[in-house]
Amino acid sequence: MDAIGYVRISKKDQSVHSKDYQRKNIQDYCEYNHIVLGSVFEDDGASSYTFDRPDYRALEQFIKEHKNNVKYLIVLDHDRFSRNLPEALQKIEQLEKRYGIKVIATSEPLDIDTSDPSVFLLRAFKYLIANQELLTIRRRAKMSARHAQESGRYLNKAPFGYLNGRQKDGKMILVVDETKAYIVQKIFRDYLAGVPRYLIHQEVKDLGFHQSGNGAIFRILINPLYAGLVRVVAHGKNPEKYVKAIHDPIISESQYWRAQDTLGVNKRAMKTQPKEEFPLKGILKSPCCGQSMTAGWSKGKSKYYLYYRCIKHSNVNISGAVLHEKFNKLLLNLAFRQDAIDEIVVEVKGGLSAMNETRNKESKVITDQLSKLEEKIERAEKKLMDDIINAATYKKWNKKFNAERAQLLKRRDELDEDLEDFINQELLLLPYMLNLPGIFEDATINQQHAILNEVFKQGLTFKEGMFRTPWIHPEFVHNSQILKQLELLENEQLYDDFKEISLCGEWGIRTRGPFNKSTVFKTAAIDHSANSPVQKYKVDRNLQMIFTIIFNKRY
């Protein structure tokens, strides 16, 4: 044996020559030069930028074991050996000194003098071209990936709740995994309802969520793919941005951004987190340019004074004391009136009959699904016993079936609850909306911002002694005229009929978004005495629940 061959092909490097083509050229070269070709090593799919690849390590191990028996390492061309200039030259020198082996391309003569400076220069130039080509390929791949992102396409492994699929044109697309999407929806609903992440993790484990670690739920909550958004990373002067995805969302975009607000990692807002003494920072817009205002303390003669300042125009300052006093009055007069709460109670109770009828139909469907699922489980067991499938396959399918069964059983248990008694208990929470200032005062800064972002989605400005907003949540529009008369808030875009809601919920009653009774209200307060320490804790912990009730009050 005089020589061994080495062929490599890599999709990452966009190889143009097949392994068969490379092997044939190596064989022809050895035959032409009358040398005996021994083994031909193949490297399939590895990057050419490093020699730390399994198939090459096997080649080098073979060389060590057959030292002095092999004189040449033949490759089709030097870019098949490596595309990394310094590492390639170093590796060639190492093979020659340690094992007496020449690395030769089929375009070079067998008796090439590798110590000749011109040969060294020629090889260095070839590796330099190969290195440059590799960098070009990588740059092109990154640009292609970014273009796909900007088109709303996600190219990597599907996250939990999705599957990797293909469109008719063969392009990759995420497809909703219906057996797991329910878990993702539950994670977001529970978190927005105020349930701690560790409790959510404990509960969804039984439903088939097997990701471990303290950050498992956090990773779900911060992933924009679930809201039908693709994050396009910053590149050069182009900042990070979010684009509409081509795949179907599992949750609403509103739910995703509310979760980011609560997590304190809202990428749309300022990166700096507001402090408790500046509740309007990040919400208040400058009256001169519409940019977000910052806040801080300014030293006076005898004490410090709080001011909100325009980021772009330093001469635009508004007294924090004036703003906060005015804002507290705004909250006081923005609160629900008793007649509005009475209307909600009448509407919800009036829909109980239709809700129960829909729930009964759903319960029958779930019972039928459970029956079919049990049949699938039995068939899988029979196939295992008959040696049609192996234990690993059975375990995989049994795991999936059990997760589906857990979801169905949980939903059936929810449907079996006494809906009327449940609704009556939850409606007891509504009177807290008569005291918005109290709720706001008890909230954390992130909760306060979640509330303000929901009520005033496009922010607030303060001009001519009163707040102004281009948008206020429709459930609070009934106070617009009063707020304007009191010079507290100018609603610049009044609704013609704030009671009209076009979407239809799962129980046949109008709603603005998804609603899950078991998670939104499961820790609702029972003791409603004004000074009860239990109630004080419950109101704080269920702050997001109360607002979920209001924003989805028609269920």
BAFIMI-13843 format. One record per residue: x, y, z of N, C-alpha, C in turn; residue in three letters. Coordinates in steps of 0.2 Angstrom, whole numbers, plus 2048, in hexadecimal, padded with zeros to 3 digits. Layout:
BEGIN
XYZXYZXYZALA;...
//
This chain:
BEGIN
8047FA800800800800804806800MET;80480A7FB8088107FA8048177FCASP;7FD8167FB7F981D7FC7F381B7FFALA;7F08208027E98208057E5826802ILE;7DF8258017DB82B7FE7D782E803GLY;7D58348027D08388067CB83C802TYR;7C583A8037C083E8007BB841805VAL;7B98478037B484B8087AF84E804ARG;7A984E8077A48528047A085580AILE;79E85B80979A85F80F79586380CSER;78F86280E78A86780C78B86E80ELYS;78E86F81478F875817794879812LYS;79987580F79E87880B79C879804ASP;7968768027938767FC7978727F7GLN;79986C7F879E8687F479B8677EDSER;79F8677E879C8667E179E8607DFVAL;7A385C7E17A58567DF7A38507E4HIS;7A084B7E179D8467E57A38417E7SER;7A183D7EC7A78397EF7A98347EALYS;7A48317E67A682D7E07AB8307DBASP;7A98367DA7AE83A7D57B583B7D8TYR;7B583C7DE7BC83D7E17C08377E2GLN;7BC8317E47BF82B7E47C28287DEARG;7BE8297D87C08277D27C782B7CFLYS;7C78327D17CD8367CF7D38337D3ASN;7D28327D97D882F7DD7DA8297DBILE;7D68247D97D881E7D67DB81E7D0GLN;7D98237CB7DC8247C57E38277C6ASP;7E482B7CB7EA82E7CC7EF8297CETYR;7ED8257D37F28207D57F481B7D0CYS;7EF8197CC7F08147C67F58177C1GLU;7F481E7C07F88217BB7FF8227BETYR;8008237C48078237C780A81D7CAASN;8068177C98088117CA80A8107D2HIS;8058127D68068117DD7FF80E7DFILE;80080A7E57FB8067E87F780A7ECVAL;7F080A7EB7EB80E7EF7E88097F4LEU;7E980A7FA7E68067FF7DF809801GLY;7DE80B8077D780D8097D6814807SER;7CF8158067CD81C8047C881E80AVAL;7CA82380D7C68268137C182B810PHE;7BB82A8137B582F8117B3833817GLU;7B283A8157B083F81A7AA842818ASP;7A484081B79E84281879A84781DASP;79984D81A79585281E799856823GLY;7A08558247A38598297A685F826ALA;7A786582A7A986B8277B186A826SER;7B386E8217BA86E81F7BE873823SER;7BB8778277BF87C82B7C3879830TYR;7C28738337C68708387C7869837THR;7CD86783A7CF85F8397CC85B83FPHE;7C885F8437C585B8497BE858847ASP;7BF8548427B985083F7BA849840ARG;7B58458417B683E8437B983A83DPRO;7B783B8377BA8378327C1838830ASP;7C383F8317CA8408307CE83D836TYR;7CB83E83C7CF83B8427D0833841ARG;7CC83083E7CC82983C7D2828837ALA;7D282C8327D882C82D7DE82D830LEU;7DF8328357E58338387E782D83DGLU;7E382A8407E48248447E781E840GLN;7E481E83A7E68188357ED81A833PHE;7EF8208327F68228307FB820835ILE;7F982283C7FD8208417FE818842LYS;7F98158417FA80D8417FE80A83CGLU;7FE80E83680280B83080881082EHIS;80B81283381181783281681382ELYS;81981682981E81482581B80F81FASN;81580E81F81280A81A80E80E815ASN;80D81481780981981280D81F811VAL;80E82080A81282680880E82C806LYS;80882B8038048308017FD830803TYR;7FB8368047F38378067F183B800LEU;7ED8387FC7EA83B7F57E383E7F6ILE;7E28447F47DC8477F47DB84A7EDVAL;7D484B7EB7D284E7E57D58557E4LEU;7D48597E97D78607E97D88627F0ASP;7DC8677F17DE8697F87D886B7FCHIS;7D386E7F87CD8707FC7C986B7FFASP;7CA8647FC7C785E8007CB85D806ARG;7D185F8077D585D80D7D3862812PHE;7D38698107D186E8157D0874811SER;7CC8798157CB8808127CD885817ARG;7D188281C7D48878217DC88781FASN;7DE88D81D7E588E81B7EA88C820LEU;7EA88F8267EF88E82B7EF88782DPRO;7E988482F7E987D8317EB87882CGLU;7E98798267EB8758207F387481FALA;7F687A81F7FD87A81E801877824LEU;7FE87882A80187583080086D830GLN;7FA86B82E7F986482E7FD860829LYS;7FE86382380286081E80985F820ILE;80C86582481386482681385F82CGLU;80E85E83080E85A83680E852833GLN;80A85182E80A84A82B810848828LEU;81484D82481A84C82181F84A826GLU;82084E82C82584D831824847835LYS;81E84683781C84183C81C83A838ARG;81983A83381783383081A832829TYR;81E83782682183781F81C83681AGLY;81683A81B811839816810840812ILE;80F83F80B80E845807807846806LYS;80484C8077FD84D8057FD8507FEVAL;7FA84C7F97FB84E7F27F484F7EFILE;7F38547EB7EC8547E77ED8517E0ALA;7E884F7DD7E884B7D77EB8507D1THR;7EB8567D27ED85B7CD7F585C7CESER;7F88597D37FF85A7D48038547D2GLU;80A8557D080E84F7CF80F84B7D5PRO;8108447D48128407DA8198427DDLEU;81D8447D98248467DC82584D7DEASP;81F8517DF81F8587E18248597E7ILE;82885E7E782C8607EC8298657F1ASP;8268627F78228677FB82786C7FFTHR;82D86B7FE8328708028338757FDSER;8328757F783387A7F282E8807F4ASP;8318867F482E88C7F682888E7F2PRO;82988D7EB82488E7E681E8897E7SER;81F8837E981A87E7EA8168807F1VAL;81A8827F68178857FC81288B7FAPHE;81488F7F68118957F480A8937F1LEU;80B88F7EC80588D7E88008897ECLEU;8028857F17FD8827F57FA8877FAARG;7FE88B7FC7FB8908017F68947FDALA;7F78967F77F389A7F37EC8967F2PHE;7ED88F7F17E788B7F07E388B7F6LYS;7E688A7FC7E28898027DF890804TYR;7E38968027E089C8037DA89D7FFLEU;7DA89B7F97D489C7F47CE8977F7ILE;7D08917FA7CB88D7FD7C8890803ALA;7CC8938077CA89680D7C589C80CASN;7C78A08077C38A68057BC8A3802GLN;7BC89E7FE7B689B7FC7B2899801GLU;7B58958077B189380C7AE899810LEU;7B189E8117AF8A48147A98A7810LEU;7AA8A78097A48AA80579E8A5806THR;79F89F80679989A80679689C80DILE;79A89C81279789E8197938A4819ARG;7968A98167928B081678C8AF812ARG;78C8AC80C7868AB8087818A780CARG;7838A281077E89E81477B8A2819ALA;77F8A681C77C8AB8217778B081ELYS;7798B28187748B781576E8B4813MET;76F8AD8107698A980E7648A8814SER;7678A681A7648A58207608AB823ALA;7638B18227608B782475B8B9820ARG;75C8B88197568B98147508B5816HIS;7518AF81874C8AA81A7488AD820ALA;74C8AF8257498B282B7458B8829GLN;7488BC8257448C282373E8C181FGLU;73D8BB81C7378B98197338B581DSER;7348B48247308B18297318AA829GLY;7378A78277388A082673D89E82CARG;73B899830740896835743890832TYR;74A88F83274D88A82F750884833LEU;75088683A75388183E74F87C841ASN;75187884674D87284974787584CLYS;74187284B73B87584E73B875855ALA;73887A85873887A860732876862PRO;73287586972C87186C725875869PHE;72187086771A87386571A87385DGLY;72087285A72087385272386C850TYR;72286B84972686684672986983FLEU;72E86683D73186983772E866831ASN;72B86A82D72786782772A86B820GLY;72786981B72986B81472386E811ARG;72387380D71E87680971E872802GLN;71A8747FE7198707F77208727F3LYS;7238787F47298797F072F8767F4ASP;72E8737F973486F7FC737873802GLY;73587A80373887E80873587C80FLYS;73A87D81373887B81A73388081DMET;72F87D82272A88182572887E82CILE;72788183172587F83771D87D837LEU;71C87783A71587583A713873841VAL;70D87684370B87584A70A86E84CVAL;70D86C85170C865854706866859ASP;7008638576FA86485A6FA861861GLU;6FF85B8626FF85886870385C86DTHR;70786186B70B86487070986C870LYS;70686E86B70487586B700877871ALA;6FB8738736F78748796FC87687FTYR;70187288070687488570987B885ILE;70B87D87F70E88387E708889880VAL;70288887E6FD88C87F6FC88D887GLN;6FC88788A6FB88789170088B895LYS;70788A89370C88D89670B895896ILE;70989789070889E88F7028A1893PHE;6FD89D8936F789F8976F889F89EARG;6FB89A8A16FD89A8A870289F8AAASP;7078A08A670C8A58A87088AC8A8TYR;7048AE8A37018B48A36FC8B58A8LEU;6F98AF8AB6F58AF8B06F88B08B7ALA;6FF8B08B77028B18BD7058AB8C1GLY;7048A58BE70789F8C070F89F8C0VAL;71289E8C571A89D8C571C8988C0PRO;7228998BD7258958B872688E8BAARG;72888D8C172A8878C37248838C4TYR;71E8868C67188828C67158808C0LEU;7168848BB7148838B471887D8B1ILE;71F87D8B37238778B17218718B4HIS;71F8718BA71D86B8BD7168688BAGLN;71286C8B870B86A8B670C8678AFGLU;71086B8AA7108698A37148638A2VAL;7188618A771C85B8A77188558A6LYS;7128558A970D84F8A970A84F8A2ASP;70A85589E70685589870B853892LEU;71185289371685088E71B85588DGLY;71C85A89172285F89072885C894PHE;72D85A89073285689473985A893HIS;73886089273E864892740866899GLN;74686589B7488668A274C86C8A3SER;74E86E8A97528748AB74E87A8ADGLY;75187E8B174D8848B474B8898AEASN;74E8898A874C88D8A374888B89EGLY;74588589F74188189A73B886898ALA;73788889D73188C89C733893899ILE;73889589C73B89C89973C89C892PHE;73F89689074189688873B895884ARG;73589288772F89288372C899883ILE;72C89D8887298A388972D8A9884LEU;7338A88837378AD8807378AC878ILE;7358A68767358A486F7308A786BASN;7318AC86672C8AF8627298AB85DPRO;72C8A585C7298A185672289F858LEU;72089E85F71A89C8617148A185FTYR;7168A785E7128AD85D7128AE855ALA;7158AA8517158AB84A71A8B0848GLY;71F8B184C7258B684B72B8B384ALEU;72F8B68467368B384573B8B9847VAL;7408B784B7458BC84D74A8BC848ARG;74B8C28457518C38417578C7845VAL;75C8C38457628C684A7658CC846VAL;7688D084B76B8D68487718D4844ALA;7728D883F7788D783A77A8DD837HIS;7818DF8397848E58377808EB83AGLY;77D8EF83677A8F58387728F3839LYS;7708EE8367698EC8377688E983EASN;7638EC8427618EA84875D8E3848PRO;75D8E084E7588DA84F7518DD84EGLU;74D8D884B7468DA8497428D3849LYS;73B8D48497378CE8497338CF843TYR;7328CA83F72E8CA8397288C483AVAL;7238C583671D8C18367208BA833LYS;71E8B58367218AE83471C8AB82FALA;71E8A782B7198A382671689D829ILE;71889B82F71589583270F898837HIS;70B89383970589583D707896844ASP;70589B84870689C84F703898853PRO;70589685970289285E6FE897863ILE;70189D8646FE8A28696FE8A8865ILE;6FA8AD8686F98B48656FF8B8866SER;7018BD8627068C18627058C5869GLU;6FF8C786A6FE8CB8717008C7877SER;6FF8C08777018BC87D7088BC87DGLN;70C8BC8777138BB8787168C287ATYR;7148C78787178CE87A7158CF882TRP;70F8CD88470D8CE88B7128CA88FARG;7148C488D7188C089071F8C3891ALA;7218C688B7288C988B7288CF890GLN;7228D38907228D88957238D689CASP;71F8D089E71F8CE8A47268CB8A6THR;72A8C88A17308C58A27358CB8A3LEU;7348D18A07388D68A173E8D689BGLY;73C8D28957418D289073D8D4889VAL;7398D988A7358DB88473A8DF87FASN;73B8DB8797408DE87473E8E4871LYS;7378E58717358EB86E7368F2872ARG;7368F18787378F787D73F8F887EALA;7408FD8827478FF88474A8F9888MET;7508F88867548F288A7548F3891LYS;7558FA8937568FB89B74F8FA89ETHR;74F8F78A47498F58A77478FB8ACGLN;7418FD8AC73E9028B073F9018B7PRO;73F9068BB7409058C27399078C5LYS;7379058CB7319058CE72F90D8CFGLU;7349118D07329188D173091C8CAGLU;7319188C473091B8BE72B9168BAPHE;7259168BD7209118B971E9128B2PRO;71F9198B071D91B8A972391A8A4LEU;7299198A772F9188A272E91289ELYS;72E91489772D90F89272690F88FGLY;72291289371B91289171991988EILE;71C91E89271B92589071F92788ALEU;71C92A88571F92D87F72093487FLYS;72593787C72793E87B721941877SER;71F94787A71A94B87671D94E870PRO;72494F87072795286A72894E864CYS;72A94886572C94386072A93C860CYS;72693A86672393486672892E869GLY;72E93086A73392B86D73192A874GLN;73492487673392287D737927882SER;73492988873792D88C73B929892MET;74092C89474492989974292D8A0THR;74592B8A574392E8AC74992E8B0ALA;7499338B574F9338BA74E9388BFGLY;7529398C375293E8C87569448C7TRP;75494A8C87589508C77589548CESER;75F9568CF7609598D675E9608D6LYS;7599628DB7579698DC75B96C8E1GLY;7599728E475C9758E975D9718F0LYS;75796E8F175796A8F87559638F7SER;7539618F175195A8F07529588E9LYS;7519518E875194F8E174994F8DETYR;7499508D87429508D574294B8CFTYR;73D9488CE73C9438C97399468C3LEU;73D9448BD73B9478B673A9418B1TYR;7369428AC73693E8A67399428A1TYR;73D93F89D741943898740940891ARG;74094488C74094188574793F883CYS;74893988074F93687F75293B87AILE;74F93D87575294186F752948871LYS;74E94B87574E95287674E95387DHIS;75495588075595688775295B88ASER;74F96088674C96688974496488BASN;74295E88973B95C88A73B958891VAL;73995B89673995889D73295989FASN;72F9548A37299548A67299528ADILE;7279558B27279548B972494D8BASER;7289498BE7259428C07209438C5GLY;7209488C971B9488CE71494A8CBALA;71494F8C670E9518C370B94B8BFVAL;7109478BB70E9418B770A93C8BCLEU;70E93A8C170B9358C57059378C9HIS;70493D8CB6FE93F8CE6F893F8C9GLU;6F99418C36F49418BD6F393A8BBLYS;6F89358BB6F792E8B96F392B8BFPHE;6F492C8C56F09298CA6E892B8C9ASN;6E79318C86E09338C66DD9308C0LYS;6E292F8BB6E092B8B56DD9248B7LEU;6E19218BB6E091A8BD6D991A8C0LEU;6D891F8C56D291F8C96CC91F8C5LEU;6CC9248C06C79258BC6C69208B6ASN;6CC91C8B46CB9178AF6C89118B2LEU;6C89108B86C590A8BB6BE9088B9ALA;6BC9028B96B69008B76B09038BBPHE;6AB9058B86A59078BC6A19008BFARG;69D9018C46998FB8C66948F98C1GLN;6928FD8BD68D8FB8B86908F78B2ASP;6978F98B169A8F58AC69C8EE8AEALA;69D8ED8B569E8E78B86988E38B8ILE;6928E68BA68C8E38BA68A8E08B3ASP;68C8E48AE68B8E28A768F8DB8A5GLU;6958DB8A76998D58A66968CF8A9ILE;6948D08B06918CA8B368A8C88B0VAL;6868CC8AE6808CA8AA6818C78A4VAL;6868C98A06888C689A68B8BF89AGLU;68F8BE89F6928B88A068D8B38A3VAL;6898B58A86848B08AA67F8AE8A5LYS;67E8B38A16798B289C67B8AD896GLY;6828AC8966858A78916868A1894GLY;68589F89A68689989D68389389ALEU;67D89489867A88E89467D88C88ESER;67F89188A68289088368988D885ALA;68D88F88A69388D88C69388688EMET;68E88489268D87D89468C87888FASN;68887B88A68687688468C875880GLU;69087A87F69787987B69B87587FTHR;69C8758856A087188969E86A889ARG;69886988969586288969785E882ASN;69786287D6998608766A085E876LYS;6A48638796AB8628796AD85C87DGLU;6AA85B8836AB8558876AA84E883SER;6A484E87F6A384887B6A8847876LYS;6AB84C8736B084B86E6B6848871VAL;6B884B8776BE84987B6BD84287DILE;6B784087F6B68398816B783487CTHR;6B58368766B68328706BE83286EASP;6C183786F6C883786D6CC833872GLN;6CA8338786CD82F87D6CC82787CLEU;6C68258796C581F8776C981C872SER;6CA82186D6CE81F8676D681E869LYS;6D882386E6DF8238706E081C874LEU;6DC81A8786DC81487B6DD80E876GLU;6DA80E8716DA80986C6E1809869GLU;6E480F8686EB8108656F080D86ALYS;6EF80E8706F480C8756F4804875ILE;6EE8018756ED7FA8756F07F786FGLU;6EF7FA8696F27F78636FA7F8863ARG;6FD7FD8667047FE8677077F886BALA;7037F78717057F18757057EB872GLU;7007E986E6FF7E386A7057E2865LYS;7077E886270C7E885D7137E6860LYS;7147E986671A7E786A71A7E086CLEU;7147DD86E7147D68707157D286AMET;7137D48647147D085E71A7D185BASP;71F7D585E7257D685B7257DA854ASP;71F7DE85371F7E284D7237E884EILE;7237EB8547277F185572C7EF85BILE;7317F385C7367F28617347F6867ASN;7377F586D7367F8873737800873ALA;73C80286F73D80986E73880D86AALA;73580A86573080C86172980D866THR;72880786972280786E72380D873TYR;72980E87672A81387B72881A878LYS;72A81B87272982186F72282386ELYS;71E81E86B71781F86A71381F870TRP;71581B87571181B87B71282187FASN;71882487F71982B88271583087FLYS;714830878710835875709834876LYS;70682D8766FF82C8786FD82E87FPHE;70282D88470182F88B70083688CASN;70483A8887048418886FD844885ALA;6FB8418806F584387D6EF841882GLU;6F083B8856EA83988A6EA83E890ARG;6F08408926F08448986ED84B896ALA;6EE84E8906EB85488E6E385388EGLN;6E184E88B6DA84D88A6D684C891LEU;6DA8488956D784789C6D684D8A0LEU;6DB85189F6DB8588A36D685C8A0LYS;6D585D8996D08618976C985E899ARG;6C88588996C285589B6C08568A2ARG;6C58568A66C48588AD6C285F8AEASP;6C58648AA6C386B8AA6BB86C8A8GLU;6B98688A36B38688A06AE8658A5LEU;6B08618AA6AB85E8AE6AA8628B4ASP;6AE8688B56AD86C8BB6A68708BAGLU;6A48728C069E8768C069F87D8BEASP;69D87E8B869F8848B469B88A8B8LEU;6958898BA69188F8BD6948918C3GLU;69688C8C869988E8CE6A08918CDASP;6A488E8C86AA8918C66AA8988C4PHE;6A589A8BF6A58A18BD6A38A58C2ILE;69E8A38C769C8A88CC6A28AA8D1ASN;6A68A58D26AC8A68D66B18AB8D3GLN;6B28AA8CC6B68AF8C96B48B68C8GLU;6AD8B68C76AA8BD8C66AB8C18CCLEU;6AC8BE8D26AE8C28D86B48C68D8LEU;6B88C48D36BE8C88D26BD8CF8CFLEU;6B88CF8CB6B78D58C76B78DC8CBLEU;6B48DC8D16B48E28D56BA8E58D6PRO;6C08E18D56C68E48D66C88EA8D1TYR;6C48E98CB6C68EE8C66C38F58C8MET;6BF8F58CD6BD8FC8CF6C29008D3LEU;6C88FC8D46CE8FF8D86D48FE8D4ASN;6D49018CE6DA9018CA6E19048CDLEU;6E09098D06E690C8D46E99078D9PRO;6E59048DC6E78FF8E16EB8F98DEGLY;6E88F68D96EB8F18D56F18F38D2ILE;6F28F98D06F88FB8CD6FD8FC8D2PHE;6FC8FE8D87009008DD7038F98E0GLU;6FF8F48E07018ED8E27068E98DDASP;7068EC8D77098E88D27108E98D2ALA;7148E48CF71B8E58CE71C8EA8C8THR;7228EC8C67238F18C17228ED8BAILE;7248E78BA7228E38B371B8E28B2ASN;7178E18B87108E08B770D8E78B6GLN;70F8EC8B870C8F38B770D8F48AFGLN;7138F38AD7148F48A57108EF8A1HIS;70F8E98A470A8E48A07038E78A0ALA;7018EA8A56FA8ED8A56FA8F38A0ILE;6FF8F88A16FF8FE89D6FF8FC895LEU;7048F78947048F588D6FE8F288AASN;6FA8EF88E6F48EC88C6EE8F288BGLU;6EE8F68906E98FC8906EA90188BVAL;6F190388B6F39088866F8905882PHE;6F690187D6FB8FD879700902875LYS;6FE90887370290C86F705912873GLN;70591187A70891587F70491C880GLY;70792088570492688770992C886LEU;70693288470A93888470693D889THR;70A94288B70894789070994D88DPHE;70395188B7049578886FE95C88ALYS;6FF96288B6FA96788D6F7965893GLU;6FA9628986F896089F6F395A89FGLY;6F395689A6EF95089A6F394A896MET;6F19448976F493E8946F093D88DPHE;6F393B8886F09398826F293287FARG;6EE92F87C6F09288796EC927872THR;6EF92486E6EC9228676E891C868PRO;6E891986D6E591286E6E4911875TRP;6DE90F8776DC90C87E6D890687DILE;6D99018826D68FB8816CE8FC881HIS;6CB8F987C6C38FA87C6BF8F9882PRO;6C28F58876BE8F488D6BE8FA891GLU;6C28FF8906C39058946C090B890PHE;6BE90A88A6BC9108866B6914889VAL;6B291088D6AC9138906AD919895HIS;6B491A8976B691F89B6B9925897ASN;6B99258916BD92A88D6BA93188ESER;6B393288E6B193888E6B293B895GLN;6B193789A6B293A8A16BA93C8A2ILE;6BE93789F6C59398A06C793F89CLEU;6C49408976C59478936C394D897LYS;6BD94C8996BA95289D6BE9548A3GLN;6C194F8A66C59508AC6CD9528AALEU;6CE9528A46D49548A16DA94F8A3GLU;6D89498A36DD9438A56DF94089FLEU;6DB93E89A6DD93A8946D993C88ELEU;6DD93D8896DA93F8826DA93987EGLU;6D593587C6D592F8786D5931871ASN;6DA93186D6DA9348676D792F861GLU;6D59298636D292585E6CC922862GLN;6C69258636C09228666BD91C862LEU;6BA9188656B79128626B0914861TYR;6AD91285B6A691385A6A190F85FASP;6A390986069F9048646A4900868ASP;6A790286E6AC8FE8716A98F7873PHE;6A38F68736A08F08766A08EB870LYS;6A18ED86A6A18E88656A78E4864GLU;6A68DD8656AC8D98646AA8D385FILE;6AF8D385A6AD8CE8546AF8C7855SER;6B48C68596B78BF85A6B28BB85ELEU;6B28B485D6AE8B08606B28AA864CYS;6B08AA86B6B48A586F6B289E86EGLY;6B689A8726B48938726AE891875GLU;6AB8958796A489487C69E898879TRP;6A089B87369B89E86F6998A5871GLY;69E8A887669D8AF8786A38B3876ILE;6A28B98746A78BD8716AD8BE876ARG;6B38BE8736B98BE8776BE8C1873THR;6C38C48766C98C78726CF8C2872ARG;6CF8BD8756D58B98756D38B2878GLY;6D88AD8786D78A787B6D68A7883PRO;6D28A38856D18A388C6D189C88FPHE;6D489B8956D48948986D289589FASN;6CD8938A16CA8948A76CE8918ADLYS;6D088B8AC6D38878B16DA88A8B3SER;6DE88E8AF6E48908B06E38988B2THR;6DF89B8AF6DE8A28B06DC8A48B7VAL;6D789F8BA6D48A18C06D589C8C6PHE;6DA8978C46DA8918C96DD8938D0LYS;6E08998D16E289C8D76DE8A28D9THR;6D88A28D76D48A88D86D38A98E0ALA;6D28AF8E26D18B08E96CA8AE8EBALA;6C98AB8F16C28AA8F46C08AE8F9ILE;6C58B08FE6C48B59036C58BC900ASP;6BF8C09006C08C68FD6BF8CC902HIS;6C08CA9086C08D090D6C68D590CSER;6C48DB90D6C98E090B6D08E090EALA;6D08DE9146D78DE9186DA8D8919ASN;6D78D39166DA8CC9166E18CB914SER;6E68C99186EC8C89156ED8C390FPRO;6E88BE9106E88B990A6E68BC904VAL;6E18C19056DE8C48FF6E38C98FCGLN;6E78CC9006EC8D18FE6F18CD8FALYS;6F38C78FC6F88C38F86F58C18F1TYR;6EE8BF8F26EB8BC8EC6EA8C18E6LYS;6E98C88E96E88CD8E46EE8CE8E0VAL;6F48CE8E46FA8D08E16FC8CA8DCASP;6FB8C48DE6FD8BE8DA6F98BD8D4ARG;6F38BF8D56EE8BE8CF6ED8C48CBASN;6F18C98CB6F18CF8C86F08CE8C0LEU;6F48CA8BE6F38C98B66EC8C58B5GLN;6EA8C18BA6E48BD8B96DE8C28B8MET;6DE8C78BD6D98CC8BD6D88D08B6ILE;6DE8D28B36DE8D58AD6DC8D08A7PHE;6DE8CA8A86DC8C58A36D58C48A3THR;6D18C58A96CA8C48A96C78CA8A5ILE;6CA8D08A66C78D68A36C88D689CILE;6CE8D589A6D08D58926CC8CF88EPHE;6CB8CA8926C78C588F6C08C3892ASN;6BD8C88956B88C889A6B28C4897LYS;6B18C48906AB8C188D6AD8B988CARG;6B28B788E6B48B088E6B48AD886TYR;
//
